[in-house]
Amino acid sequence: MSRKNSRKKAKESFGGKRKSKHGGRKEKRIYLTGTVDMTRMGYGYIISDEIEDDVFVAARNLNTALHGDKVKVWLYARKKGSRPEGEVVEILERWKSSFVGTLEVMPGFAFLIPDNKNMPFDIFIPASALKGGKQGQKAVARITEWKRNSKNPVGEIVTVLGEPGLHSTEMHAILAEYELPYAFTEEVEKDAASINGMITEKDIRERKDFRDVPTFTIDPEDAKDFDDALSLRKLENGNWEAGIHIADVTYYVKPGSLTEEEARQRATSVYLVDRVVPMLPERLSNDICSLRPGEDKLCFSAVFELNEKAEVQNEWFGRTVINSDRRFSYGEAQLVIDTGEGDMKDQLLLLHDLAQKLRSKRFAYGAFSFEREEVQFELDENGKPLGVKFRDMGTANQLIEEFMLLANRRVAEYVGKKLRGRTFVYRVHDKPDPEKISNFRAFITRFGYKLTSDEKNLPKAMNRLMKEVAGRSEQNIIETIALRAMAKAVYSTDNIGHYGLAFKHYTHFTSPIRRYPDMMVHRLLTAYLNHDDPGNKEKIEKHCQHSSKMERLAAEAERASIKYKQVEFMSERIGQVFDGVISGVTEWGIYVEIIENQCEGMVSIRDLHDDYYEYDEENYCIRGKSTGKLYTLGDRVKVEMVKADLQKKQLDYRFA
């Protein structure tokens, strides 16, 4: 049974008060472990690998467990045909102990009203623990105590964020909600400042010297950290030598240092709508390790000899010194590619040609092609959104992408094939769940599209579908649901391949400034090249799991910041009518995404007065009981902007 169906049935079966019938039973108790999925109503579901269906837990039986907590559950004896229900008997691991919310201050005490809809309990704050927080301010509270018989947890204010609605307050609130840092401690900054960035003659002698080879970087226009560069030169045999040069972060950041520990904890840079929260202090990310033009820089490089068909003839991995000739923005590089004129046109055009050949081969081998539009905001100096635009992904982006993929794949193959059995950090992506693909296949038939049921040909069929939907009103919803049907890529020492890229071996080698797994890969590759000990596999696997978790949190924070700006942007458009597409259907409402800016809001079922509407989960629709009128996922509709709730990051629409 699907999780949604399990949950729906559980609501019907266990929504009311349940008499306990378990006290006198002598049968053996069954326990399982799982993760709490809390609802805003206060009850929850336990998601466990040990049972197919989610386990319903009434609010009174959660015993202070909160959303995301890992718990031990007593599984009640199950009557035939009933759904699983249980009771939390032990909290094994808290997901989080700090929450962002708004202060409600009263004489002698206060409550923090959490922003997170999965946290249905207000946190009691004694006056002595307010830390200067005032009525209505946003703050972060840490739970310090929660007795089992108490309705509310007790906490203390950790940080007062400021007045709600201010741009800086809200961005810091998003970071705090996901427990992501937004500043380095003084100790870490001092440690980074003490790193010697001088390049000595000894450094150069110990490396391959690429300073005379034509080299350049291509990055977004507003980028400050340039962690990868490309070089190209023709060899005497007529082949091409393409160098992918990556900032040698691990040469400067030593194991055991404060900077190393901070990078490991953060695991990734975080990208919000208006800022980058870097994994490494700016001394490293924007200075020592940034491959700025006209400066000698130390790199870890993957160098390939390619023939005219972009086939690898030889490869070399090792430490280098480079001096970049030119810094291109993507727009500048694209102009050279399109016109055939400009700085370093020979190198750019040749690398572009090789990249397109690499790309064609990748798709021929069964790689997926998902090229979703990225939302970008034009912000004024106060962070107010003035407009929404979509980032254009041209062939200059593809040039960089293909050579980064080549380096990542060949590094992984070097360890995974040539040094078989050695510990390594892989970027893995499992096959999609057949049930999710089946549901997706059924969904797209509503738009007149078809998808093969042959698993082997699924990637090519999916790519054909993406080409068919390109430019159509249903493009975004189909791409979104297709991505949801896919597994999530993670880091692991256990290599299962990368399904989406159609690679048997894949890793992340090319961005050590912003990803800790790349730093691990650099260290492991260095160890193998030098015939050194790679370190403890179990410890590396723990770092992989932590990095995967932090990557997920960073992505959620980025989405939350985009959502906040979308709500803020739409708050000044109340009463305006927009074309939209139904992007989600639930028991309580219909979600609509506006086509021109991808701002998603909800039309509440209670606002549909022309009929009594029922939710038809199997057919992705809301159906009028008397008229039979349907609102179906993917339908084009017109909506009027009604309300913007910045605190909840929610938009309310009504059908126009």
C-alpha positions, 0 to 999 in steps of 0.5 A: 500500500502506498504511504498516502493510502496508508495515511488516509486510511489511518486517519479514518480508522484512528482519528477518534478516541481509542480505548486501550485494550492492551493492558491485560494481554499476554502476547509478546509485544512487538517493537520497531524503530522508525522516524516520526512524521508529525502532523499539524494536528498533533498526531503522527506517523512512524515511517519504518523500514521494518513495516510496509505501512506507516504506523499511526500514533495518537497525540497522547501516545507520542510521549514528547516525540517530535517530527523527525525524531528516531523512536522505538514504538510498541506496535499494538496487536492488529485486528484483521483488516485494521491499520497499524497503530502504536505508541512511542516508548523511547526516543532514540535520537532527537532530530532537532532541539531548537525551533524558530518562531514568534514570541508571545510575551506575557507578565512573567513568562512567554511562549515561542509560537513555532513557524514550522507546521510540523511542530504543533506545540508552543514552547513555554519560556520563563521570563528569566530565559527570554534574553531580551526578546520582545513581543512579536519578535522572531527568535530561536528557542531551545527545548530544555525540558519536557516532562511526559505529563506536561502539555508544552515543552519548556525552553530558553531563547538562544538567539533573538533574530529581530522584527518579522518581515525584515529581509535579514531577519527572515533569511536568518530565520530560515537558516536557523530553522534548518539549524544551518550556521550563518557565521564563522566563529572567531576561532575558525576565522583566526585559524583560516587567517593563519593559513599561509597562501604563499606559493614557494618554488618548492611547491612549484617543483613538486607539481606539474606546471600548467602556467603556460597552457591556455586556461580559463574559468567560466562561472556565474556573473556574480560568483566570487569563488572560482574553484574550477578551470579548464585548459586546452592544448593540441598534442603532437599526435593530433589529439587534444589535452584537456585539463580540469583544474580544481582548487587544491583545498586539502593542501591548505586545510589540514586534517584536525584543524578548526577549519577542517572540522567546521567544513566537515560539520557544514558539509556544503555551502548554502545558497539562499535567494540573496546570499551564499553561506560558504562552507569555508571562510572567505580567506580560503573560498574567495582568496587563497583557493579562488582561481582568479585570472593572472595569479599562480594557483595550486590545483588538483587536476584531472588531465585527459588526452582526447581524440576528435571523437572525445574518447579518452586515450590517456589520463593523469591525476595529480597536483598542478600549478596554473595561472588562469588567462581569463575569467568568463561569465556564462554569458560572455562564454556563450557569446563567443560560442554563438558568434565564433569571435572573442577572447580564447575563441579557439579553446572555447570552440574546441572544448564546446565541440568536445563537450557536445560529443561527450554529452551525446554519448552520455545520453546514448548510454541512457542518461536522463536529461532534466533541465529545469528552469531555475527561479531567480529574483531581482532584489533591491538593496533591502532585499525586496523582490522587484521581479522574477526571472528564470536562469537561462542554461545555454551550451556554455553551461553544458561545456562546464557540466560535461567536463566536470562530469568527465573528471568526476566519472574518471576519478571514480573509475580509477579507484573503483576499477583499477584499485578495486576494493579500496575505500572511496566516496561515491555519489550514488543514485538508485533506480526509481521505485517501480510504483512511482514510475507506474503512477507517473506513467498513468498521470501523463496519459491525462495530457496525451503522453505515453511512457514505455513500461520497459525498464531498460529503455526508461531513460531514453523514453523519459528524455523523449517525453521531456523534449515533447513537453518543453515549452508547454504549459504542463512542462513544469508540473510534469518535470516536477512529478518526474523528479519526485518519482526518482530516487535521491542521489546520496554519498556512500562508500558502497558503490551502486552506480549513478542511475540518472547519469548512467554511470557505473562509477561516479563521485564528486571531485570538482567542487571542494570549496563548497562540498566536503565530500569533494575534500574527502575524495581529494584526500583519498585519491592523494592517499592512493596516488602516494600509496598511503593509508586511506583511513577508517572506512566506517568513519568515512561512511559516517561523514558520507551520511552526514554530508547527504543529510546536510545537502538535503537541509541546504536544499530545503533552506534554499527552497524556503528562501525562494518560497518566502520571496515568492510570497513577498513578491505576490503580496503586492499583487492582491486582486490580480488574475493570473494563468496557472496550472493545478500542481497539487490536489489534497483533501483540503485544497487545490494547489496552483502554480502561476505559469509566469513566475512559478509562485504556488498557492492554494485554493481552499476547498471551503472556498468552492461554493458551487458544489460539495467537492470530494477528493479522489486520490487515485485520479489526482482530482477534486470532484463535485458531488452534484455536478461531477465537475473536476479539478485535475492535476495539470489542468490550466486555470485562472486564479485571483491572488487573495492573501499572502501570509509571510509567516507561514510562507503561504499564498491563497488564491481563488478561481477567477 
